[in-house]
């Protein structure tokens, strides 16, 4: 159990302890997920102001996502070894400082460096939020409800990013999509320092920095290679070298983890069927759904002619849908089970992606943006909560942060690689054309590909996900 109040308040206000943990965890998660999507509508302004190339714009997203996903296992393990509160404060402090640097950037490379630093801070912060939550709430319906709230708030951060980014870009400038994190971060740091008490589950020991560097470099290299296919194709050396090099680094990471005494990622953790299958499913769903916000935003702006604010407002129903799906999931799980709900959610999301792939250059808002978007994100919300519950249930106390980090890594890295692949797919279909019809054809193919990936993930979940809860695990 994690104490989150001063000793004087333990007896008189016991409920405040859990409330404070949930609030801190949810706000932290909201911020890190928000910054995955909040920059989408600001990309055209960033490009004009800083002279970024098309590839550079994509790396505004990928620099954050890859650093976020690559270092999250390290962040999760650090929370176990050095304390959840401490890592929460360290991660949020770095995230806030990097947001300030990004908002003040004068060159493209400065913005990309700040986004990578933001991702590193998020990688430390995000696992600490889920670890604080699972440590404070006993396993069972109460924890499932808390995780549902955490998922809904995180989903809301991603979903409302377009609206928040549009308002800030139109009313102030693109810089404020990053600078807005500074006052919020300072406020949360102050509150967490006062109200949260330290708690850790493991004995302090040396952390596996070699493993962290290998997995991060490997993932980043693979993502870079995929991005290069847009300009160079799949057979060019500029594509194959980083792709094969990244795969070699990931293989070396597995070898190191199997032999080191204190691994960053103990391979036995993946021996649990629920943990392994749910994380793979989370990776697949993230790879298909993360790019939805990017493609819907650029479709609304580049094809339908919406302003940044109009694009953000247009996606509000999808924002509500993913929150509703995530919040409804715990109640539905109690009735139909975690596996069945994950399957239903995936089917609903796949149907939405299929519908979205019928988009046209002169499509209406209702049938080309709103309704398919609601279907996509409702399904995503319904599927993500049971998968997170499956992946974290039954984790050993000393490995709660690691498993929490693994969940976030799977989802975020899937999203980063999915965006890289789907952007390449869309660019190949567009073939350099800039007319609305050409752009729409590329975006439609990306959505069609995402729907196919979700159907493949559905088959994987049918075969692999465990159905019943036993021995403390779902």
Helices and strands as residue ranges (DSSP letters): G 7-9, H 14-37, G 40-42, H 43-50, H 54-70, H 72-82, H 84-103, H 108-136, H 141-171, H 176-195, H 209-232, H 237-259, G 267-271, H 273-289, H 292-298, I 299-303, H 308-314, H 316-336, H 338-356, H 365-365, I 366-370, H 371-392, G 397-399, H 400-430, H 436-464
